[in-house]
Amino acid sequence: MTERTFTREELAKFDGEDGREAYVAVNGVVYDMTGNPHVKASAHHGNLAGQDITEAIMRSGHGDKVMAHLKVVGKLVD
């Protein structure tokens, strides 16, 4: 199976609003946060779905380890 790639513009469409999936990117990897209990109204601690949240995750106390339990759906390309 070919790995899916997302541009920032494509990723922005997965904002968790109106029934859409909630995807985020961290370190170039795109994760599916849809249905995650920590995601409420498409935001997690002020970080919106549909965005690259690498900096915010790295500043957090847990870093990217928190992403390990999420499904990988592709890679972010510039």
PyMOL CGO cylinders between C-alpha atoms (Angstrom):
from pymol import cmd
from pymol.cgo import CYLINDER

trace = [
    CYLINDER, 0.00, 0.00, 0.00, 1.32, 3.44, -0.93, 0.3, 1, 1, 1, 1, 1, 1,
    CYLINDER, 1.32, 3.44, -0.93, 1.75, 5.86, 1.95, 0.3, 1, 1, 1, 1, 1, 1,
    CYLINDER, 1.75, 5.86, 1.95, -0.54, 8.85, 1.74, 0.3, 1, 1, 1, 1, 1, 1,
    CYLINDER, -0.54, 8.85, 1.74, 1.03, 12.30, 1.66, 0.3, 1, 1, 1, 1, 1, 1,
    CYLINDER, 1.03, 12.30, 1.66, -0.55, 15.56, 2.78, 0.3, 1, 1, 1, 1, 1, 1,
    CYLINDER, -0.55, 15.56, 2.78, 0.33, 19.14, 1.97, 0.3, 1, 1, 1, 1, 1, 1,
    CYLINDER, 0.33, 19.14, 1.97, -0.43, 21.69, 4.70, 0.3, 1, 1, 1, 1, 1, 1,
    CYLINDER, -0.43, 21.69, 4.70, -3.44, 22.78, 2.65, 0.3, 1, 1, 1, 1, 1, 1,
    CYLINDER, -3.44, 22.78, 2.65, -4.76, 19.20, 2.45, 0.3, 1, 1, 1, 1, 1, 1,
    CYLINDER, -4.76, 19.20, 2.45, -4.13, 18.61, 6.16, 0.3, 1, 1, 1, 1, 1, 1,
    CYLINDER, -4.13, 18.61, 6.16, -6.18, 21.72, 7.00, 0.3, 1, 1, 1, 1, 1, 1,
    CYLINDER, -6.18, 21.72, 7.00, -9.28, 20.01, 5.57, 0.3, 1, 1, 1, 1, 1, 1,
    CYLINDER, -9.28, 20.01, 5.57, -9.12, 17.41, 8.35, 0.3, 1, 1, 1, 1, 1, 1,
    CYLINDER, -9.12, 17.41, 8.35, -10.16, 19.83, 11.08, 0.3, 1, 1, 1, 1, 1, 1,
    CYLINDER, -10.16, 19.83, 11.08, -12.65, 17.65, 12.96, 0.3, 1, 1, 1, 1, 1, 1,
    CYLINDER, -12.65, 17.65, 12.96, -15.51, 20.03, 12.21, 0.3, 1, 1, 1, 1, 1, 1,
    CYLINDER, -15.51, 20.03, 12.21, -18.92, 19.00, 10.84, 0.3, 1, 1, 1, 1, 1, 1,
    CYLINDER, -18.92, 19.00, 10.84, -18.15, 15.27, 11.03, 0.3, 1, 1, 1, 1, 1, 1,
    CYLINDER, -18.15, 15.27, 11.03, -14.77, 15.47, 9.27, 0.3, 1, 1, 1, 1, 1, 1,
    CYLINDER, -14.77, 15.47, 9.27, -11.81, 13.48, 10.58, 0.3, 1, 1, 1, 1, 1, 1,
    CYLINDER, -11.81, 13.48, 10.58, -9.38, 15.22, 12.94, 0.3, 1, 1, 1, 1, 1, 1,
    CYLINDER, -9.38, 15.22, 12.94, -5.78, 14.87, 11.74, 0.3, 1, 1, 1, 1, 1, 1,
    CYLINDER, -5.78, 14.87, 11.74, -2.64, 16.51, 13.11, 0.3, 1, 1, 1, 1, 1, 1,
    CYLINDER, -2.64, 16.51, 13.11, 0.98, 16.40, 12.03, 0.3, 1, 1, 1, 1, 1, 1,
    CYLINDER, 0.98, 16.40, 12.03, 3.97, 15.98, 14.35, 0.3, 1, 1, 1, 1, 1, 1,
    CYLINDER, 3.97, 15.98, 14.35, 7.53, 15.75, 13.03, 0.3, 1, 1, 1, 1, 1, 1,
    CYLINDER, 7.53, 15.75, 13.03, 6.24, 15.19, 9.50, 0.3, 1, 1, 1, 1, 1, 1,
    CYLINDER, 6.24, 15.19, 9.50, 3.94, 12.30, 10.44, 0.3, 1, 1, 1, 1, 1, 1,
    CYLINDER, 3.94, 12.30, 10.44, 0.16, 12.73, 10.12, 0.3, 1, 1, 1, 1, 1, 1,
    CYLINDER, 0.16, 12.73, 10.12, -1.95, 11.15, 12.87, 0.3, 1, 1, 1, 1, 1, 1,
    CYLINDER, -1.95, 11.15, 12.87, -5.69, 10.50, 13.10, 0.3, 1, 1, 1, 1, 1, 1,
    CYLINDER, -5.69, 10.50, 13.10, -7.09, 11.96, 16.33, 0.3, 1, 1, 1, 1, 1, 1,
    CYLINDER, -7.09, 11.96, 16.33, -10.71, 11.36, 15.31, 0.3, 1, 1, 1, 1, 1, 1,
    CYLINDER, -10.71, 11.36, 15.31, -12.66, 9.98, 18.23, 0.3, 1, 1, 1, 1, 1, 1,
    CYLINDER, -12.66, 9.98, 18.23, -9.78, 10.49, 20.65, 0.3, 1, 1, 1, 1, 1, 1,
    CYLINDER, -9.78, 10.49, 20.65, -11.26, 11.33, 24.05, 0.3, 1, 1, 1, 1, 1, 1,
    CYLINDER, -11.26, 11.33, 24.05, -8.71, 14.14, 24.46, 0.3, 1, 1, 1, 1, 1, 1,
    CYLINDER, -8.71, 14.14, 24.46, -10.02, 15.91, 21.37, 0.3, 1, 1, 1, 1, 1, 1,
    CYLINDER, -10.02, 15.91, 21.37, -13.00, 18.10, 22.10, 0.3, 1, 1, 1, 1, 1, 1,
    CYLINDER, -13.00, 18.10, 22.10, -14.49, 20.43, 19.50, 0.3, 1, 1, 1, 1, 1, 1,
    CYLINDER, -14.49, 20.43, 19.50, -11.51, 19.71, 17.23, 0.3, 1, 1, 1, 1, 1, 1,
    CYLINDER, -11.51, 19.71, 17.23, -8.99, 21.16, 19.67, 0.3, 1, 1, 1, 1, 1, 1,
    CYLINDER, -8.99, 21.16, 19.67, -6.55, 19.64, 22.18, 0.3, 1, 1, 1, 1, 1, 1,
    CYLINDER, -6.55, 19.64, 22.18, -5.08, 22.09, 24.67, 0.3, 1, 1, 1, 1, 1, 1,
    CYLINDER, -5.08, 22.09, 24.67, -5.64, 24.88, 22.15, 0.3, 1, 1, 1, 1, 1, 1,
    CYLINDER, -5.64, 24.88, 22.15, -4.03, 23.04, 19.22, 0.3, 1, 1, 1, 1, 1, 1,
    CYLINDER, -4.03, 23.04, 19.22, -6.42, 22.77, 16.33, 0.3, 1, 1, 1, 1, 1, 1,
    CYLINDER, -6.42, 22.77, 16.33, -6.90, 19.65, 14.28, 0.3, 1, 1, 1, 1, 1, 1,
    CYLINDER, -6.90, 19.65, 14.28, -5.81, 20.07, 10.69, 0.3, 1, 1, 1, 1, 1, 1,
    CYLINDER, -5.81, 20.07, 10.69, -2.46, 21.62, 11.63, 0.3, 1, 1, 1, 1, 1, 1,
    CYLINDER, -2.46, 21.62, 11.63, 1.18, 20.79, 12.24, 0.3, 1, 1, 1, 1, 1, 1,
    CYLINDER, 1.18, 20.79, 12.24, 1.42, 20.84, 16.04, 0.3, 1, 1, 1, 1, 1, 1,
    CYLINDER, 1.42, 20.84, 16.04, 5.07, 19.77, 16.31, 0.3, 1, 1, 1, 1, 1, 1,
    CYLINDER, 5.07, 19.77, 16.31, 6.24, 22.83, 18.26, 0.3, 1, 1, 1, 1, 1, 1,
    CYLINDER, 6.24, 22.83, 18.26, 3.40, 22.62, 20.78, 0.3, 1, 1, 1, 1, 1, 1,
    CYLINDER, 3.40, 22.62, 20.78, 3.95, 18.89, 21.34, 0.3, 1, 1, 1, 1, 1, 1,
    CYLINDER, 3.95, 18.89, 21.34, 7.70, 19.37, 21.82, 0.3, 1, 1, 1, 1, 1, 1,
    CYLINDER, 7.70, 19.37, 21.82, 7.06, 22.15, 24.36, 0.3, 1, 1, 1, 1, 1, 1,
    CYLINDER, 7.06, 22.15, 24.36, 4.67, 19.93, 26.30, 0.3, 1, 1, 1, 1, 1, 1,
    CYLINDER, 4.67, 19.93, 26.30, 5.87, 17.79, 29.16, 0.3, 1, 1, 1, 1, 1, 1,
    CYLINDER, 5.87, 17.79, 29.16, 5.27, 14.54, 27.32, 0.3, 1, 1, 1, 1, 1, 1,
    CYLINDER, 5.27, 14.54, 27.32, 6.70, 15.34, 23.89, 0.3, 1, 1, 1, 1, 1, 1,
    CYLINDER, 6.70, 15.34, 23.89, 5.88, 13.18, 20.89, 0.3, 1, 1, 1, 1, 1, 1,
    CYLINDER, 5.88, 13.18, 20.89, 5.53, 10.01, 23.01, 0.3, 1, 1, 1, 1, 1, 1,
    CYLINDER, 5.53, 10.01, 23.01, 1.86, 10.89, 23.41, 0.3, 1, 1, 1, 1, 1, 1,
    CYLINDER, 1.86, 10.89, 23.41, 1.40, 10.32, 19.67, 0.3, 1, 1, 1, 1, 1, 1,
    CYLINDER, 1.40, 10.32, 19.67, 2.48, 6.66, 19.87, 0.3, 1, 1, 1, 1, 1, 1,
    CYLINDER, 2.48, 6.66, 19.87, -1.05, 5.40, 20.52, 0.3, 1, 1, 1, 1, 1, 1,
    CYLINDER, -1.05, 5.40, 20.52, -2.59, 7.24, 17.55, 0.3, 1, 1, 1, 1, 1, 1,
    CYLINDER, -2.59, 7.24, 17.55, -3.10, 5.80, 14.08, 0.3, 1, 1, 1, 1, 1, 1,
    CYLINDER, -3.10, 5.80, 14.08, -0.61, 7.04, 11.48, 0.3, 1, 1, 1, 1, 1, 1,
    CYLINDER, -0.61, 7.04, 11.48, -2.38, 8.04, 8.27, 0.3, 1, 1, 1, 1, 1, 1,
    CYLINDER, -2.38, 8.04, 8.27, 0.48, 9.50, 6.24, 0.3, 1, 1, 1, 1, 1, 1,
    CYLINDER, 0.48, 9.50, 6.24, 3.29, 12.02, 5.94, 0.3, 1, 1, 1, 1, 1, 1,
    CYLINDER, 3.29, 12.02, 5.94, 3.30, 15.79, 5.73, 0.3, 1, 1, 1, 1, 1, 1,
    CYLINDER, 3.30, 15.79, 5.73, 5.09, 17.19, 2.70, 0.3, 1, 1, 1, 1, 1, 1,
    CYLINDER, 5.09, 17.19, 2.70, 5.94, 20.83, 2.04, 0.3, 1, 1, 1, 1, 1, 1,
]
cmd.load_cgo(trace, "trace")
